[in-house]
């Protein structure tokens, strides 16, 4: 569901450069009409990232929450079903992956990452989903934040905890490839016990994994 429906949520943040609107889930047409801030290039060049955001809007369960000011896209968080090559795709249909969260460098420090997550989970429909996020240290802007890798990890842990996401142990190869990487999960209130058990059954696939 998109803007114009009962499931469109928003917050505003006042800055010296004008009001930033945090809103969504937005439609592909909305994204097409926005200028992409060139600093949004953590995952791919900015224009290609804009194309990826538009594609996510077209997915059945895809949703994009944005931070926008004067027609310029300054940040976003995405949600989509797990990719087919990920182990999470073998889990219950209720799984929704928080795919990416990114802010343009000039608007960091306004608490927009928290606002993006708050607007995301203001939607009661999110209670139907088991939302997971895979955090990899190689995506983190350690230099820009001036933080050590473990300080940044704690920053991300607290950010996700703000909306009820908790760290889960797993032997997933990418997560386990570095101790700073982590998997965080939020079980929506309407997710069945069966779905939760089915998800937890895929957290570990190696019999000798250390689950401590």
N, CA and C of each residue as an Amber inpcrd file, in Angstrom:
protein
   636
   0.8480000  -1.1840000   0.0000000   0.0000000   0.0000000   0.0000000
   0.8870000   1.2390000   0.0000000   0.4510000   2.3000000  -0.6650000
   1.3090000   3.4460000  -0.9070000   0.6380000   4.7530000  -0.4840000
   1.3470000   5.8890000  -0.6730000   0.7880000   7.1600000  -0.2810000
  -0.5660000   7.3700000  -0.9490000  -1.4310000   8.0450000  -0.2050000
  -2.7850000   8.1940000  -0.6920000  -3.7100000   7.1530000  -0.0760000
  -3.1400000   6.1250000   0.5600000  -3.9380000   5.0970000   1.2180000
  -3.8710000   5.3180000   2.7150000  -4.5430000   4.4230000   3.4540000
  -4.5300000   4.5400000   4.9080000  -3.1960000   4.1100000   5.4990000
  -2.3320000   3.5160000   4.6990000  -1.0720000   3.0120000   5.2140000
   0.1040000   3.8220000   4.6750000   0.0030000   5.1220000   4.8140000
   1.1170000   6.0110000   4.4700000   1.4490000   6.7780000   5.7380000
   2.7070000   6.7240000   6.1610000   3.1080000   7.2740000   7.4510000
   4.2290000   8.2900000   7.2520000   4.3150000   9.2580000   8.1640000
   5.3280000  10.3010000   7.9670000   5.7310000  10.9520000   9.2830000
   6.9240000  11.5200000   9.2690000   7.4310000  12.3760000  10.3300000
   8.1580000  13.5370000   9.6470000   8.3500000  14.6290000  10.3770000
   9.1030000  15.7610000   9.8290000  10.2780000  16.0900000  10.7360000
  11.3570000  16.5460000  10.1280000  12.5590000  16.9430000  10.8570000
  12.9600000  18.3300000  10.3530000  13.0650000  19.2810000  11.2580000
  13.4310000  20.6390000  10.8810000  14.9510000  20.8030000  10.8510000
  15.4670000  21.3750000   9.7620000  16.9000000  21.6620000   9.6420000
  17.0750000  23.0960000   9.1520000  18.2960000  23.5990000   9.2180000
  18.5690000  24.9580000   8.7460000  18.3750000  25.0900000   7.2400000
  18.3760000  23.9570000   6.5400000  18.2030000  23.9640000   5.0860000
  16.7660000  23.6780000   4.6710000  15.8740000  23.5290000   5.6510000
  14.4840000  23.2390000   5.3360000  14.0030000  21.9710000   6.0070000
  12.7260000  21.6770000   5.8330000  12.0980000  20.5180000   6.4620000
  12.4020000  19.2460000   5.6820000  12.8260000  18.2180000   6.4180000
  13.0110000  16.8920000   5.8260000  11.7800000  16.0640000   6.1640000
  11.1910000  15.4590000   5.1410000  10.0230000  14.6090000   5.3220000
  10.4560000  13.1500000   5.2630000  10.1670000  12.4300000   6.3360000
  10.4210000  10.9870000   6.3910000   9.0680000  10.3320000   6.2020000
   8.9130000   9.5400000   5.1340000   7.5800000   9.0780000   4.7730000
   7.6090000   7.7870000   3.9680000   6.4640000   7.1200000   3.9770000
   6.3400000   5.9100000   3.1960000   5.3160000   4.9520000   3.7870000
   5.1460000   3.8060000   3.1610000   5.8860000   3.3520000   1.9810000
   5.4770000   4.1440000   0.7400000   6.4450000   4.4900000  -0.1000000
   6.1980000   5.3260000  -1.2650000   6.0470000   4.4770000  -2.5240000
   5.4370000   5.0750000  -3.5200000   5.2390000   4.4090000  -4.8040000
   6.4290000   4.6540000  -5.7210000   6.5760000   3.7970000  -6.7140000
   7.6570000   3.9480000  -7.6960000   7.5740000   5.3040000  -8.3810000
   6.3640000   5.7790000  -8.6770000   6.2010000   7.0640000  -9.3580000
   6.7350000   8.2140000  -8.5190000   6.5920000   8.1080000  -7.2110000
   7.1360000   9.1360000  -6.3140000   8.6530000   9.1760000  -6.4220000
   9.2780000   8.0060000  -6.3960000  10.7340000   7.9370000  -6.4900000
  11.2370000   8.4750000  -7.8290000  10.5300000   8.1690000  -8.8820000
  10.9420000   8.6270000 -10.2120000  10.9880000  10.1420000 -10.2820000
  10.1290000  10.8160000  -9.5070000  10.0680000  12.2730000  -9.5380000
  11.0620000  12.9660000  -8.6280000  11.8590000  12.2110000  -7.8750000
  12.8140000  12.8000000  -6.9480000  14.2300000  12.8260000  -7.5270000
  14.9580000  13.8670000  -7.1920000  16.3740000  13.9260000  -7.5290000
  17.1440000  13.0840000  -6.5220000  18.0640000  12.2660000  -7.0000000
  18.8380000  11.3850000  -6.1150000  20.0890000  12.1250000  -5.6400000
  20.2560000  12.2370000  -4.3260000  21.4720000  12.8540000  -3.8030000
  22.6880000  12.0190000  -4.2170000  23.7190000  12.6480000  -4.7910000
  24.8760000  11.8790000  -5.2730000  25.6500000  11.1640000  -4.1800000
  25.4290000  11.5590000  -2.9340000  26.1340000  10.9060000  -1.8310000
  25.5580000   9.5490000  -1.4600000  24.4230000   9.1890000  -2.0400000
  23.8070000   7.8880000  -1.7570000  24.4200000   6.8400000  -2.6790000
  25.6150000   6.4290000  -2.3550000  26.3460000   5.5050000  -3.2210000
  27.0730000   4.4200000  -2.4360000  26.5760000   4.0990000  -1.2590000
  27.2440000   3.0870000  -0.4280000  27.1750000   1.7020000  -1.0610000
  26.1290000   1.4220000  -1.8120000  25.9260000   0.0770000  -2.3500000
  26.1850000   0.0010000  -3.8560000  25.9410000   1.1100000  -4.5590000
  26.1670000   1.2030000  -6.0120000  26.0700000   2.6810000  -6.3700000
  26.4900000   3.0960000  -7.5570000  26.3540000   4.5080000  -7.9380000
  24.9250000   5.0060000  -7.7390000  24.7950000   6.2890000  -7.3830000
  23.5120000   6.8370000  -6.9580000  22.3750000   6.5840000  -7.9450000
  22.5980000   6.8020000  -9.2270000  21.5220000   6.6180000 -10.1950000
  21.1070000   5.1590000 -10.3110000  22.0680000   4.2670000 -10.2100000
  21.7330000   2.8450000 -10.2330000  20.9910000   2.4530000  -8.9650000
  21.3540000   3.0760000  -7.8480000  20.6430000   2.7910000  -6.6000000
  19.1930000   3.2660000  -6.7040000  18.9720000   4.4010000  -7.3440000
  17.6030000   4.8760000  -7.5300000  16.7950000   3.8630000  -8.3360000
  17.3970000   3.3100000  -9.3730000  16.7180000   2.2860000 -10.1720000
  16.3710000   1.0760000  -9.3100000  17.3000000   0.7030000  -8.4150000
  17.0560000  -0.4430000  -7.5280000  15.8960000  -0.1600000  -6.5810000
  15.8030000   1.0630000  -6.0780000  14.7100000   1.4310000  -5.1820000
  13.3660000   1.3450000  -5.9050000  13.3390000   1.8080000  -7.1370000
  12.1150000   1.7550000  -7.9370000  11.6940000   0.3000000  -8.1610000
  12.6660000  -0.5680000  -8.4040000  12.3670000  -1.9920000  -8.6000000
  11.7770000  -2.6010000  -7.3330000  12.3140000  -2.2350000  -6.1750000
  11.8130000  -2.7740000  -4.9080000  10.3450000  -2.3880000  -4.7120000
   9.9900000  -1.1670000  -5.1000000   8.5930000  -0.7310000  -4.9750000
   7.6520000  -1.6160000  -5.7770000   8.1650000  -2.2130000  -6.8280000
   7.3390000  -3.0580000  -7.6800000   7.1860000  -4.4780000  -7.1940000
   7.9370000  -4.8780000  -6.1670000   7.8220000  -6.2340000  -5.6270000
   6.5500000  -6.3730000  -4.8000000   6.0370000  -7.5850000  -4.7270000
   4.7700000  -7.8140000  -4.0300000   4.8110000  -7.3360000  -2.5840000
   5.8870000  -7.6440000  -1.8660000   6.0140000  -7.2160000  -0.4740000
   7.0700000  -6.1220000  -0.3170000   7.5230000  -5.5690000  -1.4240000
   8.5670000  -4.5560000  -1.3480000   8.0340000  -3.2340000  -0.8280000
   8.8650000  -2.5420000  -0.0740000   8.4780000  -1.2210000   0.4220000
   9.7290000  -0.3820000   0.6340000   9.5940000   0.9100000   0.3780000
  10.6880000   1.8540000   0.5380000  10.1770000   3.0330000   1.3540000
  10.8940000   3.3570000   2.4210000  10.6170000   4.5290000   3.2480000
  11.7210000   5.5360000   2.9480000  11.3650000   6.8030000   2.7510000
  12.3600000   7.7790000   2.3000000  12.4660000   8.9810000   3.2310000
  13.6100000   9.6690000   3.1210000  13.8100000  10.9900000   3.7050000
  14.0130000  11.9420000   2.5260000  13.1600000  12.9680000   2.4330000
  13.1590000  13.8390000   1.2510000  13.0580000  15.3060000   1.6610000
  13.7740000  16.1520000   0.9290000  13.6990000  17.5900000   1.1790000
  13.7560000  18.3310000  -0.1510000  12.7750000  19.1520000  -0.3990000
  12.7360000  19.9680000  -1.6180000  12.9190000  19.1330000  -2.8840000
  12.2850000  17.9730000  -2.9040000  12.3410000  17.1380000  -4.0990000
  13.6100000  16.3290000  -4.2590000  14.4530000  16.3030000  -3.2130000
  15.7000000  15.5420000  -3.2800000  15.6520000  14.3750000  -2.3010000
  15.9690000  13.1900000  -2.7870000  16.0230000  12.0000000  -1.9360000
  17.3270000  12.0220000  -1.1490000  17.1990000  12.0660000   0.1790000
  18.3560000  12.2000000   1.0600000  18.6530000  10.9410000   1.8710000
  17.7370000   9.9910000   1.8530000  17.9430000   8.7670000   2.6070000
  16.7850000   7.8220000   2.3920000  16.9950000   6.5730000   2.7760000
  15.9610000   5.5710000   2.5570000  16.2460000   4.3350000   3.4040000
  15.1990000   3.5320000   3.5770000  15.3440000   2.1830000   4.0890000
  14.4420000   1.3070000   3.2290000  14.9300000   0.1220000   2.8870000
  14.1730000  -0.7720000   2.0040000  13.8140000  -2.0750000   2.7070000
  12.7060000  -2.6640000   2.2490000  12.2680000  -3.9640000   2.7250000
  11.8280000  -4.7770000   1.5180000  12.2310000  -6.0460000   1.4780000
  11.8720000  -6.9050000   0.3520000  11.9940000  -8.3700000   0.7710000
  11.3860000  -9.2720000   0.0300000  11.5650000 -10.7010000   0.3280000
  13.0320000 -11.0800000   0.1380000  13.5130000 -12.0800000   0.8520000
  14.9160000 -12.4980000   0.6940000  15.2060000 -12.9340000  -0.7390000
  16.4200000 -12.6490000  -1.2070000  16.8330000 -13.1110000  -2.5330000
  16.8810000 -14.6370000  -2.5560000  16.6520000 -15.2040000  -3.7100000
  16.5450000 -16.6630000  -3.8400000  17.8280000 -17.3910000  -3.4610000
  18.9810000 -16.7220000  -3.5870000  20.2540000 -17.3770000  -3.2670000
  20.5770000 -17.3400000  -1.7690000  19.8000000 -16.6200000  -0.9780000
  20.0540000 -16.5300000   0.4580000  19.3440000 -17.6630000   1.1930000
  19.9110000 -18.0940000   2.2970000  19.2750000 -19.1690000   3.0610000
  17.9100000 -18.7470000   3.5860000  17.7170000 -17.4520000   3.8120000
  16.4610000 -16.9660000   4.3790000  15.2830000 -17.2180000   3.4330000
  15.5690000 -17.3810000   2.1480000  14.4870000 -17.6300000   1.1850000
  13.8620000 -19.0120000   1.3850000  14.5550000 -19.8900000   2.1050000
  14.0150000 -21.2260000   2.3720000  13.1590000 -21.2450000   3.6330000
  13.0260000 -20.0950000   4.2650000  12.2350000 -20.0100000   5.4850000
  10.7750000 -19.7210000   5.2030000  10.0120000 -19.3720000   6.2300000
   8.5810000 -19.1270000   6.0660000   8.3080000 -17.8980000   5.1960000
   7.1200000 -17.8610000   4.6000000   6.7530000 -16.7710000   3.6870000
   6.6530000 -15.4300000   4.4070000   6.5910000 -15.4380000   5.7180000
   6.4550000 -14.1910000   6.4850000   7.7610000 -13.4020000   6.5890000
   8.8680000 -13.9440000   6.1040000  10.1460000 -13.2470000   6.2200000
  10.2090000 -12.0530000   5.2740000  10.6040000 -10.9150000   5.8300000
  10.8410000  -9.6980000   5.0530000  12.2150000  -9.1840000   5.4580000
  13.0450000  -8.8970000   4.4820000  14.4120000  -8.4700000   4.7710000
  14.5480000  -6.9580000   4.7050000  15.1310000  -6.3840000   5.7510000
  15.5290000  -4.9860000   5.7050000  16.8040000  -4.9680000   4.8560000
  16.6580000  -4.5260000   3.6090000  17.7510000  -4.6920000   2.6650000
  18.8540000  -3.6680000   2.7920000  18.4920000  -2.4130000   3.0550000
  19.5040000  -1.3620000   3.1220000  18.9350000  -0.1530000   3.8390000
  19.8090000   0.5510000   4.5280000  19.4700000   1.8500000   5.1040000
  20.6570000   2.7660000   4.8340000  20.3710000   3.9320000   4.2660000
  21.4580000   4.8230000   3.8520000  20.9990000   6.2720000   3.9530000
  21.9350000   7.1390000   4.3610000  21.6880000   8.5770000   4.4390000
  22.7870000   9.3320000   3.7080000  22.4130000  10.4260000   3.0470000
  23.4090000  11.2910000   2.4280000  24.2870000  11.8950000   3.5230000
  25.5890000  12.0450000   3.2840000  26.4980000  12.5400000   4.3250000
  26.0690000  13.8520000   4.9620000  25.4910000  14.7790000   4.1900000
  25.1800000  16.1040000   4.7380000  23.9810000  16.1320000   5.6790000
  23.2200000  15.0420000   5.7550000  22.0720000  15.0470000   6.6710000
  22.2410000  14.0430000   7.8040000  23.4320000  13.5280000   7.9700000
  23.6800000  12.6660000   9.1170000  23.7780000  13.5240000  10.3770000
  23.3610000  12.9600000  11.4930000  23.3920000  13.7080000  12.7360000
  22.0420000  14.2580000  13.1470000  21.0220000  14.0570000  12.3130000
  19.6620000  14.4990000  12.6270000  18.7930000  13.3740000  13.1700000
  19.3520000  12.2030000  13.3730000  18.5620000  11.0780000  13.8530000
  17.6340000  10.5020000  12.8040000  17.9780000  10.6960000  11.5240000
  17.0910000  10.2560000  10.4540000  17.0100000   8.7360000  10.3200000
  18.0840000   8.0340000  10.6520000  18.0290000   6.5720000  10.5720000
  16.9530000   6.0380000  11.5140000  16.9010000   6.5840000  12.7200000
  15.8600000   6.1720000  13.6610000  14.4830000   6.5440000  13.1430000
  14.3740000   7.7260000  12.5650000  13.0750000   8.1730000  12.0360000
  12.6100000   7.2470000  10.9140000  13.5170000   6.8400000  10.0500000
  13.1580000   5.9340000   8.9580000  12.6070000   4.6190000   9.5010000
  13.2440000   4.1020000  10.5460000  12.7790000   2.8520000  11.1350000
  11.4600000   3.0400000  11.8800000  11.3250000   4.1680000  12.5670000
  10.0750000   4.4430000  13.2830000   8.8910000   4.5190000  12.3190000
   9.0820000   5.2160000  11.2100000   8.0170000   5.3220000  10.2140000
   7.7190000   3.9510000   9.6110000   8.7540000   3.1540000   9.3980000
   8.5640000   1.8010000   8.8610000   7.6230000   0.9830000   9.7240000
   7.8890000   0.9840000  11.0250000   7.1580000   0.1050000  11.9240000
   5.9330000   0.7780000  12.5430000   5.6350000   2.0020000  12.1120000
   4.3660000   2.6190000  12.4920000   3.2130000   1.9410000  11.7700000
   3.5290000   1.2540000  10.6820000   2.5280000   0.5620000   9.8770000
   2.1490000  -0.7500000  10.5520000   0.8890000  -0.9120000  10.9890000
   0.4750000  -2.1720000  11.6330000   0.6940000  -3.3920000  10.7490000
   0.7480000  -3.1980000   9.4370000   0.9510000  -4.3250000   8.5320000
   2.2970000  -5.0070000   8.7690000   3.2620000  -4.2610000   9.3090000
   4.5790000  -4.8410000   9.5680000   4.5320000  -5.9000000  10.6680000
   3.4430000  -5.9050000  11.4480000   3.3110000  -6.9170000  12.4980000
   3.0590000  -8.3020000  11.9210000   2.7650000  -8.3800000  10.6200000
   2.5520000  -9.6720000   9.9690000   3.8650000 -10.3250000   9.5540000
   4.9570000  -9.5660000   9.6770000   6.2300000 -10.0340000   9.1250000
   7.2640000 -10.3460000  10.1940000   8.1320000 -11.2670000   9.8430000
   9.3480000 -11.5620000  10.5750000  10.4410000 -10.8030000   9.8160000
  10.8660000  -9.6770000  10.3640000  11.8050000  -8.8010000   9.6620000
  13.2280000  -9.0950000  10.1210000  14.1190000  -9.3140000   9.1640000
  15.5180000  -9.5520000   9.5050000  16.4170000  -8.5430000   8.7900000
  17.5580000  -8.3090000   9.3920000  18.5580000  -7.4310000   8.7970000
  19.9330000  -8.0720000   8.9410000  20.6620000  -8.1620000   7.8460000
  22.0250000  -8.6920000   7.8800000  22.9820000  -7.5060000   7.8350000
  23.7810000  -7.3710000   8.8740000  24.7140000  -6.2470000   8.9830000
  26.1330000  -6.7390000   8.7060000  26.7590000  -6.1610000   7.6680000
  28.1180000  -6.5320000   7.2860000  29.0450000  -5.3200000   7.4600000
  30.1550000  -5.5260000   8.1240000  31.0230000  -4.3970000   8.4500000
  31.5490000  -3.6890000   7.2110000  31.6480000  -4.4120000   6.0810000
  32.2080000  -3.7800000   4.8800000  31.2510000  -2.7630000   4.2490000
  30.0160000  -2.7020000   4.7260000  29.0750000  -1.6840000   4.2570000
  29.0940000  -0.4400000   5.1450000  29.7940000  -0.5020000   6.2610000
  29.7400000   0.5890000   7.2330000  30.7120000   1.7040000   6.8720000
  30.2840000   2.9500000   7.0630000  31.1190000   4.1150000   6.7840000
  31.9440000   4.4390000   8.0330000  32.9190000   3.5890000   8.3090000
  33.7360000   3.7620000   9.5080000  34.5170000   5.0710000   9.4790000
  35.0650000   5.3910000   8.3080000  35.8560000   6.6140000   8.1880000
  34.9820000   7.8510000   8.3600000  33.8230000   7.8310000   7.7100000
  32.9360000   8.9860000   7.7940000  32.4340000   9.2360000   9.1990000
  32.1820000   8.1720000   9.9530000  31.7060000   8.2890000  11.3300000
  32.8390000   8.4920000  12.3190000  34.0610000   8.1480000  11.9010000
  35.1920000   8.2480000  12.8110000  35.1030000   7.2620000  13.9580000
  34.5460000   6.0790000  13.6700000  34.3490000   5.0860000  14.7100000
  35.1670000   3.8300000  14.4310000  35.5600000   3.1550000  15.5100000
  36.1650000   1.8320000  15.3990000  35.0680000   0.8540000  15.0040000
  35.4560000  -0.2460000  14.3850000  34.4930000  -1.2200000  13.8980000
  33.5370000  -1.6950000  14.9880000  34.0240000  -1.8770000  16.2290000
  33.1590000  -2.3730000  17.2990000  32.2340000  -1.2780000  17.8080000
  32.6890000  -0.0340000  17.7500000  31.8060000   1.0750000  18.1090000
  30.6690000   1.2000000  17.0980000  30.9930000   1.0060000  15.8260000
  29.9670000   1.0970000  14.7870000  28.9700000  -0.0510000  14.9300000
  29.4920000  -1.2330000  15.2490000  28.5900000  -2.3820000  15.4480000
  27.6050000  -2.0970000  16.5670000  28.0820000  -1.5180000  17.6610000
  27.1980000  -1.1950000  18.7750000  26.1860000  -0.1320000  18.3790000
  26.6210000   0.8220000  17.5620000  25.7100000   1.8370000  17.0430000
  24.5690000   1.1920000  16.2600000  24.9140000   0.2310000  15.3820000
  23.9070000  -0.4560000  14.5840000  23.0180000  -1.3380000  15.4540000
  23.6060000  -1.9750000  16.4530000  22.8000000  -2.8240000  17.3360000
  21.7530000  -1.9910000  18.0580000  22.1680000  -0.8300000  18.5630000
  21.2320000   0.0370000  19.2840000  20.1760000   0.6250000  18.3520000
  20.5740000   0.9350000  17.1210000  19.6230000   1.4470000  16.1440000
  18.5240000   0.4230000  15.8710000  18.9170000  -0.8180000  15.6470000
  17.9340000  -1.8600000  15.3740000  17.0990000  -2.1780000  16.6190000
  17.7260000  -2.1270000  17.7840000  16.9980000  -2.3960000  19.0240000
  15.9180000  -1.3440000  19.2680000  16.0980000  -0.1570000  18.7250000
  15.1320000   0.9270000  18.8930000  13.7520000   0.5330000  18.3760000
  13.6930000  -0.3570000  17.3900000  12.4000000  -0.8070000  16.8550000
  12.1530000  -2.2880000  17.1660000  12.8400000  -2.7920000  18.1800000
  12.5510000  -4.1370000  18.6550000  13.2970000  -5.2580000  17.9530000
  14.3370000  -4.9330000  17.1830000  15.1160000  -5.9790000  16.5260000
  16.2330000  -6.4310000  17.4520000  16.4340000  -7.7330000  17.5430000
  17.4260000  -8.2860000  18.4580000  18.4300000  -9.1350000  17.6800000
  19.6410000  -9.2520000  18.2210000  20.6990000 -10.0350000  17.5820000
  20.4090000 -11.5190000  17.7440000  20.5520000 -12.2690000  16.6320000
  20.3740000 -13.7160000  16.6460000  21.6560000 -14.3890000  16.1620000
  22.0410000 -15.4750000  16.8290000  23.1890000 -16.2560000  16.3840000
  22.8170000 -17.0730000  15.1470000  23.7860000 -17.2520000  14.2600000
  23.5790000 -18.0470000  13.0600000  24.9340000 -18.5100000  12.5350000
  24.9270000 -19.6030000  11.7580000  26.1640000 -20.0330000  11.1100000
  26.1650000 -19.6550000   9.6180000  25.2660000 -18.7280000   9.2410000
  25.2850000 -18.2240000   7.8640000  26.7050000 -17.7900000   7.5200000
  27.2050000 -18.2000000   6.3580000  28.6200000 -18.0190000   6.0300000
  29.0480000 -16.5550000   6.0030000  28.2250000 -15.6930000   5.4240000
  28.6260000 -14.2820000   5.3570000  28.6070000 -13.6370000   6.7280000
  27.5880000 -13.9300000   7.5210000  27.5380000 -13.3840000   8.8810000
  28.7190000 -13.8930000   9.6940000  29.0020000 -15.1900000   9.5770000
  30.0650000 -15.8070000  10.3700000  31.4600000 -15.4870000   9.8640000
  31.5650000 -14.8300000   8.7160000  32.8880000 -14.5530000   8.1440000
  33.6630000 -13.4950000   8.9220000  32.9820000 -12.7270000   9.7700000
  33.6690000 -11.7460000  10.6120000  32.8490000 -11.5510000  11.8850000
  33.4820000 -11.5030000  13.0450000  32.7300000 -11.4040000  14.3040000
  31.9490000 -10.1030000  14.4710000  32.2600000  -9.0730000  13.6810000
  31.5040000  -7.8180000  13.7830000  30.1790000  -7.8890000  13.0320000
  30.0840000  -8.7920000  12.0640000  28.8360000  -8.9390000  11.3240000
  27.7430000  -9.4630000  12.2560000  26.4990000  -9.1300000  11.9500000
  25.4280000  -9.6350000  12.8210000  24.1020000  -9.7230000  12.0730000
  23.2740000 -10.5990000  12.6040000  21.9070000 -10.7680000  12.1260000
  20.9820000 -10.2490000  13.2120000  20.0890000  -9.3310000  12.8490000
  19.0790000  -8.8590000  13.8050000  17.7000000  -9.2110000  13.2710000
  16.7820000  -9.4950000  14.1960000  15.4580000 -10.0090000  13.8230000
  14.3820000  -9.3680000  14.6910000  13.2430000  -9.1130000  14.0630000
  12.0570000  -8.6360000  14.7910000  10.8790000  -9.5280000  14.4250000
  10.2670000 -10.1440000  15.4310000   9.0970000 -10.9720000  15.2010000
   7.8460000 -10.1070000  15.3710000   7.1020000  -9.8880000  14.2940000
   5.8680000  -9.1320000  14.3940000   4.8710000  -9.8270000  15.3000000
   3.9870000  -9.0510000  15.9040000   3.0310000  -9.6100000  16.8690000
   2.0890000 -10.6190000  16.2380000   1.8640000 -10.5240000  14.9390000
   0.9200000 -11.4100000  14.2660000   1.5920000 -12.5960000  13.5820000
   2.9090000 -12.7270000  13.7590000   3.6270000 -13.8640000  13.1760000
   3.3380000 -15.1070000  14.0070000   2.9650000 -16.1910000  13.3510000
   2.5970000 -17.4120000  14.0650000   3.8140000 -18.0750000  14.7100000
   3.5390000 -18.8730000  15.7340000   4.5950000 -19.6370000  16.3940000
   5.2440000 -20.6000000  15.4070000   4.4450000 -21.1560000  14.5090000
   4.9680000 -22.0920000  13.5100000   5.9840000 -21.4020000  12.5960000
   5.6920000 -20.1610000  12.1930000   6.6050000 -19.4230000  11.3260000
   7.9030000 -19.0970000  12.0600000   7.7880000 -18.7390000  13.3240000
   8.9850000 -18.4340000  14.1130000   9.8740000 -19.6690000  14.2370000
   9.2670000 -20.8170000  14.5300000  10.0390000 -22.0530000  14.6630000
  10.6800000 -22.4430000  13.3300000   9.9550000 -22.2330000  12.2300000
  10.4980000 -22.5500000  10.9140000  11.6960000 -21.6650000  10.5930000
  11.6290000 -20.3960000  10.9960000  12.7700000 -19.4970000  10.7890000
  13.9530000 -19.9100000  11.6500000  13.7080000 -20.1730000  12.9140000
  14.8060000 -20.5260000  13.8130000  15.4690000 -21.8380000  13.4050000
  14.7350000 -22.6870000  12.6880000  15.3040000 -23.9510000  12.2260000
  16.3550000 -23.7540000  11.1420000  16.3250000 -22.6110000  10.4460000
  17.3180000 -22.3630000   9.3930000  18.4590000 -21.4620000   9.8480000
  18.4470000 -21.0460000  11.1110000  19.5470000 -20.2180000  11.6070000
  20.8620000 -21.0010000  11.5760000  20.7630000 -22.3000000  11.8500000
  21.9530000 -23.1550000  11.8580000  21.7420000 -24.3420000  10.9290000
  22.7140000 -24.5560000  10.0510000  22.6210000 -25.6830000   9.1290000
  23.7500000 -26.6940000   9.3350000  24.8000000 -26.2630000  10.0430000
  25.9250000 -27.1550000  10.2830000  25.7510000 -27.8260000  11.6420000
  25.7480000 -29.1480000  11.6920000  25.5230000 -29.8530000  12.9680000
  26.4980000 -29.4820000  14.0460000  27.7430000 -29.1200000  13.6520000
  28.7610000 -28.8570000  14.6620000  28.9000000 -27.3690000  14.9440000
  27.9320000 -26.5660000  14.5250000  28.0300000 -25.1230000  14.7700000
  28.0110000 -24.8270000  16.2640000  28.7870000 -23.8180000  16.6370000
  28.8010000 -23.3580000  18.0290000  27.6980000 -22.3420000  18.2040000
  26.6760000 -22.6980000  18.9660000  25.5330000 -21.8160000  19.1110000
  25.5790000 -21.0120000  20.4020000  26.7270000 -21.0340000  21.0330000
  26.8110000 -20.3230000  22.3100000  26.5820000 -18.8660000  22.1780000
